[in-house]
Amino acid sequence: MSAALEGGQASFFDGLSHYTLKNGLTVILHENRDLPVVAVAVGYNAGSIHEAPGKSGIAYLLEKLMMFYGSANVARLRHFSDISRVGGILNTEALEDQTLYFQAVPSNHLGLVLWLESDRMRSLDLTEDHFEIARAELLEELQRRKTTEPYFLSLQAFDQLLYSDYAFSHSLVGSEEDVRQLSLADIKAYYNARYVPQNAVLCISGRFDRTAARDLVSRYFESLPGGKAPTAAFEPRVFAKVPLTRTVEDPVASAPAVFLGFRLPAPGSPDFSILTLLDYVLMRGRSSRLNRRLLNRDAKIAFQMSGGIDLRHDRSMYKILITASPPQVQACRDAVFSEIEKVKRSFLSEAELAKAKALYRQDYLNRTSTALDRAVFLVQSFWRLQTSKRTMDDLPGEYESVLAVSAQDIIGIVNRYFVLDNSVVFNVRMR
């Protein structure tokens, strides 16, 4: 199968290149001249997994400060107004293992975006007043979510069972106790350590002149001090080969729930391509196995189901989150294990395998359909590949390897990871 994502069109990967500035900043360029739009995404290797015990919430809080509160040459909210003024859009996303800042503008405004991003990488305006405002907003959000958002606390407890150490198991948004104890000095230390070129990647995607873009990147980013790439010091992956089952009461749960988890290998594992396609077989699309079994219109036993592969740096889990009426919760759990057993015992038909691959191809297309989608996708891919000591040159091979998965591969992988001794079952009851 060609790496082209659509027949008759040039490969998505053909317009892709990357290089590194002297200060350590990785730059990814992806040309696509369909529309006169250019997108810029900047990703930092900075997430909740990099927070010390007692300091949770720093990554999430800093994302708020980076987005709205200005830098040395950019007043508060000016970044937002400058992008909006030229007809652009922008947003941010904080994840457990990275934080992203991204925007799309008409192509002739690429220089504006690069200047804005370089200024906040160089000199974020971290003042006591800005910090106190942002912290108050986060504390308000935490209180609101804890008291009104069903399963907010239950999902945090589920993660603590799935992941064996603090770095990976604590909440992305932090705890109220920790956030109240944070200081401006804590924020500055995290920013100075992690928001540096050595720990960042910049992606430009869309319609642009490659030579002019490289000149702009050099003008705005080359002079930034590189800093030191922080070294990760995470605890080794240790999982007891025993099933774990817990039951909790959730005071704001809208219905009983069962959360199921299976421990998976590191994202760089050769097994990951097979697990990716298995996810489509089990949960993606209306005709997937668990959707048919739990959400079929004629025999619906669950209210909702979500989940899939959960990636956090070099850890991954498979999550299945189900809500149902009290009489049906146990039936939903049993149905999941029943469907998994069916996959273990018999080969997928060629038709089912082909359907899963077609849906994977379509999702890949959807994730890379606009310049902004491509920029975000490529930045996220960079950090995921780097975790397993791979580069962007390995990205096309990932796509091809998923499409090469066989029915025999699926049986082997289900029997390896989707077994009772490798599972976590978390029951949520209503109070």
C-alpha positions as CSV (number, residue, x, y, z in Angstrom):
1,M,0.0,0.0,0.0
2,S,1.3,3.4,-0.9
3,A,1.8,6.0,1.8
4,A,-0.5,8.2,-0.1
5,L,-3.6,8.8,1.9
6,E,-5.9,9.4,-1.0
7,G,-5.6,7.8,-4.4
8,G,-4.4,10.2,-7.1
9,Q,-3.0,12.7,-4.6
10,A,0.5,13.3,-3.5
11,S,1.5,11.6,-0.3
12,F,0.9,13.4,2.9
13,F,4.5,12.7,3.8
14,D,6.0,14.1,0.6
15,G,5.8,17.7,1.8
16,L,7.4,16.9,5.2
17,S,10.9,17.9,6.3
18,H,12.5,18.7,9.6
19,Y,15.7,20.3,10.9
20,T,17.2,21.6,14.2
21,L,18.5,25.1,15.0
22,K,21.8,25.6,16.8
23,N,19.9,26.3,20.0
24,G,18.2,22.9,19.9
25,L,14.8,23.9,18.6
26,T,13.3,21.2,16.3
27,V,11.5,22.7,13.3
28,I,9.1,20.7,11.1
29,L,7.9,22.0,7.8
30,H,4.9,20.6,5.9
31,E,3.9,22.2,2.7
32,N,0.4,21.9,1.3
33,R,-0.7,24.6,-1.1
34,D,-4.4,23.8,-1.3
35,L,-5.5,27.0,0.5
36,P,-3.7,30.3,1.2
37,V,-3.5,29.4,4.9
38,V,-0.6,28.6,7.2
39,A,-0.7,27.0,10.6
40,V,2.0,27.2,13.4
41,A,2.1,24.8,16.3
42,V,4.6,24.9,19.1
43,G,4.8,21.9,21.4
44,Y,6.7,21.7,24.7
45,N,7.8,18.6,26.4
46,A,6.0,19.9,29.5
47,G,3.0,18.2,31.1
48,S,1.7,17.0,34.4
49,I,4.0,14.0,34.3
50,H,6.9,16.5,34.8
51,E,5.5,17.9,38.1
52,A,7.0,17.0,41.4
53,P,4.8,15.6,44.2
54,G,3.0,18.5,45.9
55,K,3.3,20.7,42.8
56,S,0.4,19.4,40.7
57,G,-1.4,21.8,38.5
58,I,1.7,23.8,37.3
59,A,1.6,22.6,33.7
60,Y,-2.1,23.4,33.4
61,L,-1.8,26.7,35.1
62,L,1.2,27.7,33.0
63,E,-0.8,26.9,29.8
64,K,-3.4,29.5,31.0
65,L,-0.7,32.1,31.6
66,M,1.0,31.4,28.2
67,M,-2.3,31.8,26.4
68,F,-3.6,35.1,27.7
69,Y,-1.3,37.0,29.9
70,G,1.3,38.4,27.6
71,S,5.1,38.5,27.3
72,A,7.8,41.2,27.2
73,N,6.6,42.8,23.9
74,V,3.0,41.5,23.9
75,A,0.4,43.0,26.2
76,R,-2.2,40.9,28.0
77,L,-4.7,39.4,25.4
78,R,-2.8,41.0,22.5
79,H,-1.7,37.6,21.1
80,F,-5.4,36.7,20.9
81,S,-6.4,40.0,19.4
82,D,-3.6,40.1,16.8
83,I,-4.5,36.6,15.5
84,S,-8.2,37.4,15.4
85,R,-7.6,40.8,13.7
86,V,-6.0,39.1,10.6
87,G,-8.8,36.5,10.5
88,G,-7.0,33.7,12.3
89,I,-7.8,31.2,15.0
90,L,-5.8,30.0,17.9
91,N,-6.0,27.6,20.9
92,T,-3.9,25.6,23.3
93,E,-4.0,22.1,24.7
94,A,-2.4,20.8,27.9
95,L,-1.8,17.0,28.0
96,E,-0.2,14.7,30.5
97,D,3.1,14.6,28.6
98,Q,3.1,17.8,26.5
99,T,1.6,21.2,26.0
100,L,0.7,22.7,22.6
101,Y,0.0,26.2,21.4
102,F,-1.4,26.5,17.8
103,Q,-2.9,29.0,15.4
104,A,-3.9,29.3,11.7
105,V,-3.8,32.5,9.7
106,P,-3.7,33.7,6.1
107,S,-0.4,32.8,4.6
108,N,0.9,36.3,4.4
109,H,0.8,36.6,8.3
110,L,3.3,33.8,9.0
111,G,5.8,36.3,10.3
112,L,3.4,37.7,12.9
113,V,2.7,34.3,14.4
114,L,6.4,33.3,14.6
115,W,7.2,36.6,16.3
116,L,4.3,36.2,18.9
117,E,5.4,32.6,19.6
118,S,9.1,33.5,20.0
119,D,8.3,36.3,22.3
120,R,6.4,34.2,24.8
121,M,9.1,31.4,24.5
122,R,11.7,34.0,25.4
123,S,10.0,36.2,28.0
124,L,6.6,35.2,29.3
125,D,5.2,38.0,31.6
126,L,5.1,36.1,34.9
127,T,3.9,38.6,37.5
128,E,2.4,38.0,40.9
129,D,-0.8,39.6,39.8
130,H,-1.2,37.4,36.7
131,F,-0.3,34.4,38.7
132,E,-2.9,35.1,41.4
133,I,-5.7,35.7,38.8
134,A,-4.8,32.5,37.0
135,R,-4.6,30.4,40.2
136,A,-8.0,31.8,41.3
137,E,-9.5,30.8,38.0
138,L,-8.1,27.3,38.3
139,L,-9.3,26.8,41.8
140,E,-12.8,27.9,40.7
141,E,-12.6,25.4,37.8
142,L,-11.5,22.6,40.1
143,Q,-14.3,23.3,42.6
144,R,-16.9,23.4,39.8
145,R,-15.8,20.2,38.2
146,K,-15.6,18.3,41.5
147,T,-19.1,19.2,42.4
148,T,-20.9,19.2,39.0
149,E,-18.9,17.0,36.6
150,P,-20.0,13.3,36.8
151,Y,-17.0,10.9,37.2
152,F,-14.4,13.7,37.5
153,L,-13.1,12.2,40.8
154,S,-13.8,8.6,39.8
155,L,-11.7,8.9,36.7
156,Q,-8.8,10.3,38.7
157,A,-9.1,7.3,41.1
158,F,-9.1,5.0,38.1
159,D,-5.9,6.5,36.8
160,Q,-4.3,5.9,40.1
161,L,-5.0,2.2,39.8
162,L,-3.9,2.0,36.2
163,Y,-0.6,3.9,36.6
164,S,1.8,2.7,39.2
165,D,3.6,6.0,40.1
166,Y,2.8,9.6,41.0
167,A,4.0,11.2,37.8
168,F,1.6,9.3,35.6
169,S,-1.4,8.9,37.9
170,H,-2.1,12.3,39.3
171,S,-4.6,14.7,37.8
172,L,-3.7,16.9,34.8
173,V,-5.5,19.9,36.4
174,G,-3.9,19.3,39.8
175,S,-5.5,19.1,43.3
176,E,-7.0,22.0,45.1
177,E,-4.5,21.5,48.0
178,D,-1.5,21.6,45.7
179,V,-2.7,24.6,43.7
180,R,-3.3,26.6,46.8
181,Q,0.3,26.0,47.9
182,L,1.9,26.9,44.6
183,S,4.0,30.0,44.4
184,L,5.1,32.3,41.5
185,A,8.6,30.9,42.1
186,D,7.3,27.4,41.3
187,I,5.8,28.6,38.0
188,K,8.9,30.5,37.0
189,A,11.2,27.5,37.8
190,Y,9.0,25.2,35.7
191,Y,8.8,27.7,32.8
192,N,12.6,28.4,32.9
193,A,13.4,24.6,32.9
194,R,10.9,23.4,30.3
195,Y,9.9,26.3,28.0
196,V,13.2,26.4,26.2
197,P,14.2,25.6,22.6
198,Q,16.0,22.4,23.6
199,N,12.7,21.2,25.0
200,A,10.4,22.4,22.2
201,V,9.3,21.7,18.6
202,L,7.9,24.2,16.1
203,C,5.8,23.1,13.1
204,I,4.7,25.2,10.1
205,S,2.1,23.6,7.9
206,G,0.2,24.9,4.9
207,R,1.0,27.3,2.1
208,F,4.3,29.0,2.5
209,D,7.7,29.5,0.8
210,R,10.1,27.1,2.3
211,T,13.2,29.4,2.1
212,A,11.3,32.4,3.4
213,A,9.9,30.3,6.3
214,R,13.3,29.1,7.3
215,D,14.6,32.7,7.2
216,L,11.7,33.8,9.5
217,V,12.3,31.0,11.9
218,S,16.0,31.9,12.1
219,R,15.2,35.6,12.6
220,Y,12.8,35.0,15.5
221,F,14.1,31.9,17.2
222,E,17.8,31.5,16.5
223,S,18.8,34.0,19.1
224,L,16.9,32.4,22.0
225,P,19.1,30.7,24.6
226,G,18.8,27.0,24.1
227,G,18.6,26.1,27.7
228,K,19.1,22.5,28.8
229,A,16.8,19.7,27.8
230,P,15.4,18.4,31.1
231,T,16.2,14.7,31.7
232,A,13.3,12.4,32.6
233,A,13.7,10.5,35.8
234,F,10.5,8.4,35.8
235,E,10.1,5.3,37.9
236,P,10.4,2.0,35.9
237,R,7.2,0.5,34.5
238,V,6.2,-2.1,37.1
239,F,2.9,-3.9,37.0
240,A,1.9,-6.8,39.1
241,K,0.5,-9.6,37.0
242,V,-2.7,-9.8,39.0
243,P,-6.2,-8.4,38.2
244,L,-7.3,-5.4,40.2
245,T,-10.9,-4.6,41.1
246,R,-12.1,-1.6,43.1
247,T,-15.5,-0.2,43.8
248,V,-16.2,3.5,44.8
249,E,-19.2,5.7,45.4
250,D,-19.3,8.9,43.3
251,P,-21.6,11.6,44.8
252,V,-22.2,13.3,41.4
253,A,-22.4,10.3,39.2
254,S,-25.4,10.5,36.8
255,A,-25.5,6.7,36.5
256,P,-23.5,3.6,37.6
257,A,-20.4,3.0,35.6
258,V,-17.7,0.4,35.0
259,F,-14.2,1.4,33.9
260,L,-12.0,-1.3,32.4
261,G,-8.3,-1.0,31.8
262,F,-5.6,-3.2,30.3
263,R,-1.9,-2.4,30.6
264,L,-0.2,-2.1,27.2
265,P,3.5,-1.9,26.2
266,A,5.4,1.4,25.5
267,P,4.3,3.3,22.4
268,G,7.4,2.4,20.5
269,S,6.8,-1.3,20.8
270,P,6.4,-3.4,17.6
271,D,3.1,-4.5,19.1
272,F,1.7,-1.0,18.9
273,S,0.6,-1.1,15.2
274,I,-1.4,-4.2,16.0
275,L,-2.9,-2.6,19.1
276,T,-3.8,0.4,17.0
277,L,-5.8,-1.6,14.6
278,L,-7.4,-3.7,17.4
279,D,-8.7,-0.5,18.8
280,Y,-10.7,0.0,15.5
281,V,-12.0,-3.5,15.7
282,L,-13.2,-3.1,19.3
283,M,-14.4,0.4,19.6
284,R,-14.1,2.7,16.5
285,G,-17.2,3.2,14.4
286,R,-20.8,2.0,14.8
287,S,-20.0,-1.4,13.4
288,S,-17.1,-2.1,15.9
289,R,-17.6,-5.1,18.1
290,L,-18.3,-3.3,21.4
291,N,-20.5,-0.7,19.8
292,R,-22.7,-3.4,18.3
293,R,-22.7,-5.3,21.6
294,L,-23.4,-2.5,24.0
295,L,-25.0,0.3,22.0
296,N,-27.0,-1.5,19.3
297,R,-30.4,0.2,18.9
298,D,-32.4,-3.0,19.2
299,A,-30.5,-4.4,22.2
300,K,-28.9,-1.4,23.9
301,I,-27.5,-2.2,27.4
302,A,-25.3,0.8,28.0
303,F,-26.0,4.5,28.1
304,Q,-22.6,5.6,26.8
305,M,-19.2,4.1,26.0
306,S,-15.9,5.7,25.3
307,G,-12.2,5.0,25.6
308,G,-9.3,3.6,23.6
309,I,-5.5,3.8,23.8
310,D,-4.3,6.2,26.5
311,L,-0.8,7.5,25.8
312,R,1.4,9.2,28.4
313,H,5.1,9.5,27.4
314,D,6.4,5.9,27.5
315,R,3.3,4.4,29.1
316,S,0.1,3.3,27.5
317,M,-3.2,1.7,28.7
318,Y,-6.4,0.6,27.0
319,K,-9.5,2.1,28.6
320,I,-13.1,1.2,28.2
321,L,-15.5,3.6,30.1
322,I,-19.2,2.5,30.3
323,T,-22.2,4.0,32.0
324,A,-25.5,2.0,32.3
325,S,-28.5,1.5,34.4
326,P,-28.0,-0.3,37.7
327,P,-29.3,-3.7,36.4
328,Q,-27.1,-3.5,33.3
329,V,-23.7,-2.5,34.6
330,Q,-22.6,-6.1,35.3
331,A,-24.0,-7.2,31.9
332,C,-21.9,-4.5,30.2
333,R,-18.7,-5.7,31.9
334,D,-19.5,-9.3,31.0
335,A,-20.2,-8.3,27.4
336,V,-16.8,-6.7,27.0
337,F,-15.0,-9.7,28.3
338,S,-17.2,-11.9,26.1
339,E,-16.3,-10.0,23.0
340,I,-12.6,-10.1,23.8
341,E,-12.8,-13.8,24.2
342,K,-14.4,-14.1,20.8
343,V,-11.5,-12.2,19.2
344,K,-9.1,-14.5,21.0
345,R,-10.8,-17.7,19.6
346,S,-11.3,-17.0,15.9
347,F,-9.7,-15.0,13.1
348,L,-11.3,-11.8,12.0
349,S,-12.9,-12.1,8.6
350,E,-11.2,-10.3,5.7
351,A,-14.2,-8.0,5.5
352,E,-14.0,-7.0,9.2
353,L,-10.2,-6.5,8.9
354,A,-10.6,-4.4,5.7
355,K,-13.3,-2.3,7.3
356,A,-11.1,-1.5,10.3
357,K,-8.2,-0.5,8.0
358,A,-10.5,1.7,5.9
359,L,-11.7,3.5,9.1
360,Y,-8.1,3.9,10.2
361,R,-7.2,5.5,6.9
362,Q,-10.2,7.8,7.1
363,D,-9.3,8.9,10.6
364,Y,-5.8,9.6,9.5
365,L,-7.2,11.7,6.7
366,N,-9.5,13.6,9.1
367,R,-6.6,14.2,11.5
368,T,-4.6,15.8,8.7
369,S,-7.4,17.5,6.7
370,T,-6.4,21.1,7.4
371,A,-3.2,23.0,7.9
372,L,-4.0,23.4,11.6
373,D,-4.8,19.7,12.0
374,R,-1.5,18.7,10.3
375,A,0.6,21.1,12.5
376,V,-0.9,19.7,15.7
377,F,-0.7,16.1,14.5
378,L,2.9,16.5,13.5
379,V,4.0,18.1,16.8
380,Q,2.2,15.4,18.9
381,S,3.8,12.7,16.7
382,F,7.3,14.2,17.2
383,W,7.1,13.8,21.0
384,R,5.6,10.3,20.8
385,L,8.4,9.2,18.4
386,Q,11.1,10.8,20.4
387,T,10.0,8.9,23.5
388,S,11.1,5.7,21.8
389,K,14.2,7.2,20.2
390,R,12.6,7.5,16.8
391,T,12.4,10.5,14.4
392,M,9.9,12.0,12.1
393,D,11.4,9.9,9.3
394,D,9.7,6.9,11.0
395,L,6.2,8.4,10.7
396,P,5.3,7.0,7.3
397,G,6.4,3.5,8.4
398,E,4.0,3.7,11.3
399,Y,1.1,4.3,9.0
400,E,2.2,1.4,6.7
401,S,2.6,-1.0,9.5
402,V,-0.9,-0.6,10.8
403,L,-2.2,-1.3,7.3
404,A,-0.1,-4.5,7.2
405,V,-1.6,-6.0,10.3
406,S,-3.1,-9.5,9.8
407,A,-5.9,-11.4,11.4
408,Q,-3.3,-13.7,13.0
409,D,-1.5,-10.6,14.5
410,I,-4.8,-9.6,16.1
411,I,-5.3,-12.9,17.8
412,G,-1.8,-13.0,19.2
413,I,-2.0,-9.5,20.6
414,V,-5.4,-10.0,22.3
415,N,-4.1,-13.1,24.0
416,R,-1.0,-11.3,25.2
417,Y,-2.5,-8.1,26.7
418,F,-6.3,-8.5,27.0
419,V,-6.2,-11.1,29.8
420,L,-7.7,-11.1,33.3
421,D,-4.3,-10.9,35.0
422,N,-3.5,-7.7,33.1
423,S,-6.8,-6.0,33.8
424,V,-8.2,-3.3,36.1
425,V,-11.9,-3.2,36.8
426,F,-13.2,-0.1,38.5
427,N,-16.9,0.0,39.5
428,V,-18.6,3.3,40.2
429,R,-21.8,3.4,42.3
430,M,-24.2,6.2,42.8
431,R,-24.5,7.6,46.3
